[in-house]
Amino acid sequence: MKVFTDADVARLLPMADAIEVVARAMRTVSAGGAEQPLRHLVPAGDGNAMGVMSGSLSDPACFGVKLVSLFPGNPARGLSSHRGAVVLFESETGGAAAMMDAARLTAVRTAAASAVATRALAPEGASTMALIGCGEQAEFHLEAINTVRPLSQVRVTGRSLDSAKAFAARLSDRYRALTIAPSEDAESAVRDADIVCTVTSSATPVLSGAWLRPGQHLNLVGASIPVKREVDDAVVLRSSLWVDYRPSALAQAGELVDMIAAGRIDESAVIGEIGEVLSGSARARRGSDEITLYRSLGVIAQDLAAARHVLEASERTDTGQRVAL
């Protein structure tokens, strides 16, 4: 078995590669080529949890498991809120082929999935973005979205203006061709944006449907359990909705769970999965005024495909530590 560190994953899974890897995985998911039991959460006290995700993928052929700790308070300690390991098994004999740090892989594949959705749904000329949230995922989403829709301006807002200012200053050094500016509030950031990404740990809405304008594309990323939601009902009612995987979205996307239970929408509100858009079996954007919304939950197929890419890339670069179990 080969073991890969955070630095190894960063080197072997660059964002441009991750976007194509995730796109392929999502086509496979929507074609019925994956087994994906719903994410299982184990409480770990003080609002923390361990997530268990297992599954298999037919293209590329592999199966595996991700064990990841979900500790919302970690960023204040300078740590990722998602820590753990991905274990990849090979399909010929069932042996463990690789284990790697889950934090980097999760961050990259999550942002890559938003980029795949943005490339499929956002207007071709989209060039301005609002980031609601200024943590780890905000950084990766800036890189990912800029890869598929070259940006000119980014407005960022967070829990405090100081955190947004710090994010803007730090990322401006990395993206000198971009104007990255802090925003005092989410509303002003959103109204000026072609693309909006919510990447927070908030349990209550941070995005209001009243702020939206025709033609925008939204990526909703931060809330991954049914008791959390980043948007109000009006966002869903004003938007055309796509998801990564219907079963997980209908069971774990808080706004969908709430609104279906209340009778405000039904399951037909989900137009399709992103993989269906990529294969042509579900429609994409219909016109310049449509508000498109991608609801991301993250699925094990994305992790498996990314882990398989890391393993294959390592064979070309002799990266990773070989260990015997």
C-alpha positions as CSV (number, residue, x, y, z in Angstrom):
1,M,0.0,0.0,0.0
2,K,1.1,3.5,-0.7
3,V,0.6,6.3,1.8
4,F,0.4,10.0,0.7
5,T,0.7,13.1,2.9
6,D,-1.1,16.4,2.4
7,A,1.8,17.7,0.5
8,D,1.8,14.6,-1.8
9,V,-1.9,15.1,-2.6
10,A,-1.4,18.8,-3.3
11,R,1.4,17.9,-5.8
12,L,-0.4,15.0,-7.5
13,L,-4.0,16.5,-7.6
14,P,-3.7,20.0,-9.1
15,M,-7.0,21.8,-9.5
16,A,-7.1,21.7,-13.3
17,D,-6.7,17.9,-13.2
18,A,-9.2,17.6,-10.3
19,I,-11.9,19.3,-12.3
20,E,-11.7,16.8,-15.1
21,V,-11.5,13.9,-12.7
22,V,-14.6,15.0,-10.9
23,A,-16.5,15.7,-14.2
24,R,-15.8,12.1,-15.3
25,A,-16.9,10.7,-11.9
26,M,-20.1,12.7,-12.0
27,R,-20.9,11.3,-15.5
28,T,-20.3,7.8,-14.1
29,V,-22.6,8.5,-11.1
30,S,-25.5,9.7,-13.2
31,A,-25.0,6.7,-15.6
32,G,-25.5,4.3,-12.7
33,G,-21.9,3.4,-12.4
34,A,-21.4,4.0,-8.6
35,E,-22.7,2.5,-5.4
36,Q,-23.0,5.3,-2.7
37,P,-24.6,4.6,0.6
38,L,-25.6,7.9,2.3
39,R,-23.0,9.5,4.5
40,H,-23.1,8.2,8.1
41,L,-22.4,10.6,10.9
42,V,-21.1,9.5,14.3
43,P,-21.4,12.2,17.0
44,A,-18.0,13.1,18.6
45,G,-19.2,15.6,21.3
46,D,-19.3,19.4,21.4
47,G,-20.9,19.7,18.0
48,N,-18.2,17.6,16.3
49,A,-18.7,14.4,14.4
50,M,-17.0,11.7,12.3
51,G,-18.4,11.2,8.8
52,V,-18.1,7.7,7.2
53,M,-18.5,7.6,3.4
54,S,-18.0,4.3,1.5
55,G,-18.7,3.3,-2.1
56,S,-17.5,1.9,-5.4
57,L,-17.0,3.3,-8.8
58,S,-17.0,1.5,-12.1
59,D,-15.0,4.0,-14.1
60,P,-12.2,4.0,-13.0
61,A,-12.9,0.7,-11.3
62,C,-12.2,1.0,-7.5
63,F,-13.9,1.1,-4.2
64,G,-13.0,2.6,-0.8
65,V,-13.9,4.6,2.3
66,K,-13.4,8.0,3.6
67,L,-13.2,8.6,7.4
68,V,-13.3,12.3,8.2
69,S,-13.6,14.2,11.4
70,L,-15.9,17.3,11.1
71,F,-14.7,19.8,13.7
72,P,-16.2,23.3,12.9
73,G,-13.9,25.0,15.5
74,N,-10.7,23.8,13.9
75,P,-10.1,26.9,11.6
76,A,-9.7,29.0,14.8
77,R,-6.8,26.7,15.6
78,G,-5.3,27.0,12.2
79,L,-6.5,23.5,11.2
80,S,-8.9,22.2,8.5
81,S,-12.4,21.6,9.7
82,H,-12.3,18.3,7.8
83,R,-9.5,15.9,8.9
84,G,-9.1,12.2,8.2
85,A,-8.1,9.6,5.7
86,V,-9.2,8.1,2.4
87,V,-8.4,4.4,1.9
88,L,-8.6,3.2,-1.7
89,F,-8.9,-0.5,-2.6
90,E,-8.1,-2.1,-5.9
91,S,-10.8,-4.0,-7.7
92,E,-8.9,-7.1,-8.7
93,T,-8.2,-8.7,-5.3
94,G,-9.7,-6.3,-2.9
95,G,-6.4,-5.2,-1.4
96,A,-5.8,-1.8,0.2
97,A,-3.9,0.1,-2.5
98,A,-3.5,3.6,-1.0
99,M,-4.2,5.7,2.0
100,M,-4.0,9.5,1.9
101,D,-4.8,12.6,3.9
102,A,-8.5,13.5,3.5
103,A,-8.4,17.2,4.2
104,R,-6.6,18.3,1.0
105,L,-8.4,15.8,-1.2
106,T,-11.8,16.8,0.2
107,A,-11.1,20.5,-0.2
108,V,-9.9,20.1,-3.8
109,R,-12.6,17.8,-5.0
110,T,-15.4,19.9,-3.4
111,A,-14.2,23.0,-5.2
112,A,-13.6,21.1,-8.4
113,A,-17.2,19.9,-8.3
114,S,-18.4,23.5,-8.0
115,A,-16.2,24.4,-11.0
116,V,-17.7,21.5,-13.0
117,A,-21.2,22.8,-12.2
118,T,-20.2,26.4,-12.9
119,R,-18.7,25.4,-16.3
120,A,-21.9,23.6,-17.1
121,L,-24.5,26.1,-15.9
122,A,-23.0,29.6,-15.5
123,P,-23.2,32.2,-18.3
124,E,-20.1,32.1,-20.6
125,G,-19.3,35.7,-19.8
126,A,-19.5,35.4,-16.0
127,S,-16.5,37.3,-14.6
128,T,-17.5,38.5,-11.1
129,M,-17.9,36.3,-8.0
130,A,-19.2,36.7,-4.5
131,L,-17.7,34.4,-1.8
132,I,-19.8,34.1,1.3
133,G,-17.3,32.6,3.7
134,C,-13.6,33.2,3.8
135,G,-12.1,30.0,5.1
136,E,-10.4,27.1,3.5
137,Q,-13.1,26.3,1.0
138,A,-13.3,29.9,-0.1
139,E,-9.6,29.7,-1.1
140,F,-10.1,26.5,-3.1
141,H,-13.3,27.8,-4.7
142,L,-11.5,31.0,-5.9
143,E,-8.9,28.8,-7.6
144,A,-11.4,26.4,-9.1
145,I,-14.0,28.9,-10.4
146,N,-11.2,31.1,-11.8
147,T,-10.0,28.0,-13.8
148,V,-13.3,27.6,-15.6
149,R,-14.6,31.2,-15.8
150,P,-11.6,33.6,-15.7
151,L,-12.6,36.2,-13.2
152,S,-12.0,39.9,-13.0
153,Q,-13.4,40.7,-9.6
154,V,-14.2,38.9,-6.4
155,R,-16.1,40.2,-3.4
156,V,-15.7,38.3,-0.2
157,T,-17.6,38.4,3.1
158,G,-17.3,36.4,6.3
159,R,-18.1,36.4,10.0
160,S,-16.4,39.7,10.4
161,L,-15.1,42.4,8.1
162,D,-11.6,41.9,9.5
163,S,-11.6,38.2,8.4
164,A,-12.8,39.3,4.9
165,K,-10.0,41.9,4.7
166,A,-7.4,39.4,5.7
167,F,-8.6,36.9,3.1
168,A,-8.6,39.6,0.4
169,A,-5.1,40.8,1.3
170,R,-3.7,37.3,1.3
171,L,-5.3,36.1,-1.9
172,S,-4.6,39.3,-3.7
173,D,-0.9,38.5,-3.5
174,R,-1.6,35.2,-5.2
175,Y,-4.0,36.5,-7.9
176,R,-2.5,39.7,-9.0
177,A,-4.7,39.9,-12.2
178,L,-7.8,39.9,-10.0
179,T,-9.5,42.5,-7.9
180,I,-10.3,40.8,-4.6
181,A,-12.1,43.0,-2.2
182,P,-13.8,42.6,1.2
183,S,-17.5,43.4,1.5
184,E,-19.2,44.7,4.6
185,D,-22.2,42.5,4.0
186,A,-23.3,39.6,1.9
187,E,-26.1,41.5,0.2
188,S,-23.8,44.0,-1.5
189,A,-21.4,41.3,-2.5
190,V,-24.2,39.1,-4.0
191,R,-26.0,41.9,-5.9
192,D,-22.8,42.7,-8.0
193,A,-21.9,39.0,-8.8
194,D,-22.4,36.8,-11.7
195,I,-21.4,33.7,-9.6
196,V,-22.2,33.3,-5.9
197,C,-20.5,30.6,-3.7
198,T,-21.7,29.9,-0.2
199,V,-18.9,28.2,1.7
200,T,-19.8,28.6,5.4
201,S,-20.3,26.5,8.4
202,S,-23.5,28.4,9.3
203,A,-26.6,26.5,10.4
204,T,-28.9,29.3,9.4
205,P,-29.3,31.2,6.0
206,V,-26.6,33.5,4.9
207,L,-28.1,34.1,1.5
208,S,-31.5,35.6,0.8
209,G,-33.5,35.2,-2.4
210,A,-34.4,38.9,-2.2
211,W,-30.7,39.7,-3.1
212,L,-30.6,37.7,-6.3
213,R,-30.8,39.0,-9.8
214,P,-31.6,37.3,-13.1
215,G,-28.7,35.4,-14.8
216,Q,-26.7,34.5,-11.7
217,H,-25.3,31.1,-11.0
218,L,-25.1,29.8,-7.3
219,N,-23.0,27.1,-5.8
220,L,-24.3,26.1,-2.3
221,V,-21.5,24.2,-0.6
222,G,-21.2,24.7,3.1
223,A,-24.2,22.9,4.7
224,S,-23.9,19.1,4.5
225,I,-26.4,17.9,7.1
226,P,-30.2,18.2,7.2
227,V,-30.2,20.5,10.2
228,K,-28.1,23.2,8.5
229,R,-29.0,25.4,5.6
230,E,-27.2,28.4,4.0
231,V,-30.1,29.8,2.1
232,D,-33.7,30.9,2.7
233,D,-36.8,29.4,0.9
234,A,-36.8,32.3,-1.6
235,V,-33.4,31.3,-3.0
236,V,-34.8,27.9,-3.9
237,L,-38.1,29.2,-5.3
238,R,-36.3,31.7,-7.5
239,S,-33.7,29.3,-8.9
240,S,-33.5,26.3,-11.2
241,L,-31.9,23.5,-9.1
242,W,-29.3,20.9,-10.0
243,V,-27.5,18.5,-7.6
244,D,-24.6,16.1,-7.5
245,Y,-26.6,13.0,-6.5
246,R,-30.4,13.0,-6.0
247,P,-30.6,10.5,-3.1
248,S,-28.1,12.5,-0.9
249,A,-29.6,15.9,-1.8
250,L,-33.1,14.8,-1.0
251,A,-32.0,13.3,2.3
252,Q,-29.3,15.7,3.5
253,A,-29.8,19.1,1.9
254,G,-31.5,21.1,4.7
255,E,-33.4,23.5,2.6
256,L,-34.8,20.8,0.4
257,V,-35.7,18.6,3.3
258,D,-37.5,21.5,5.1
259,M,-39.3,22.7,2.0
260,I,-40.5,19.3,0.8
261,A,-41.8,18.5,4.3
262,A,-43.6,21.9,4.4
263,G,-45.2,21.2,1.0
264,R,-43.5,24.2,-0.6
265,I,-41.8,22.1,-3.3
266,D,-41.6,18.5,-4.2
267,E,-38.8,16.2,-5.6
268,S,-39.5,17.4,-9.1
269,A,-37.9,20.8,-8.1
270,V,-34.5,19.0,-8.8
271,I,-34.0,19.4,-12.6
272,G,-31.2,16.9,-12.7
273,E,-27.7,15.8,-11.6
274,I,-24.7,17.6,-12.9
275,G,-23.6,14.3,-14.5
276,E,-26.8,14.2,-16.4
277,V,-26.2,17.7,-17.7
278,L,-22.7,16.7,-18.8
279,S,-24.0,13.6,-20.7
280,G,-26.9,15.6,-22.2
281,S,-29.7,13.7,-20.5
282,A,-30.7,16.8,-18.4
283,R,-31.0,20.3,-19.6
284,A,-28.6,23.1,-18.7
285,R,-29.3,26.8,-18.6
286,R,-32.2,27.9,-20.8
287,G,-31.4,31.6,-21.1
288,S,-29.6,34.6,-19.9
289,D,-32.1,35.5,-17.2
290,E,-32.4,32.1,-15.5
291,I,-30.9,31.8,-12.0
292,T,-29.1,28.4,-11.8
293,L,-28.3,26.7,-8.5
294,Y,-26.0,23.8,-7.9
295,R,-26.5,22.2,-4.5
296,S,-23.4,20.4,-3.5
297,L,-23.3,17.6,-0.8
298,G,-20.2,15.9,-1.9
299,V,-20.2,12.1,-2.8
300,I,-17.8,9.3,-2.3
301,A,-17.4,8.8,-6.0
302,Q,-15.6,12.1,-6.2
303,D,-13.2,11.1,-3.4
304,L,-12.6,7.7,-5.0
305,A,-11.9,9.2,-8.4
306,A,-9.6,11.8,-7.0
307,A,-7.8,9.2,-4.9
308,R,-7.3,6.9,-7.9
309,H,-5.9,9.9,-9.8
310,V,-3.4,10.5,-7.0
311,L,-2.3,6.9,-7.0
312,E,-1.9,6.7,-10.7
313,A,0.0,10.0,-10.9
314,S,2.3,8.8,-8.1
315,E,3.5,5.9,-10.3
316,R,4.8,8.4,-12.9
317,T,6.6,10.5,-10.3
318,D,7.6,7.9,-7.7
319,T,5.8,9.8,-4.9
320,G,4.4,8.3,-1.8
321,Q,5.6,5.9,0.9
322,R,5.2,2.2,0.4
323,V,4.2,0.3,3.5
324,A,3.3,-3.3,4.2
325,L,0.2,-4.1,6.2
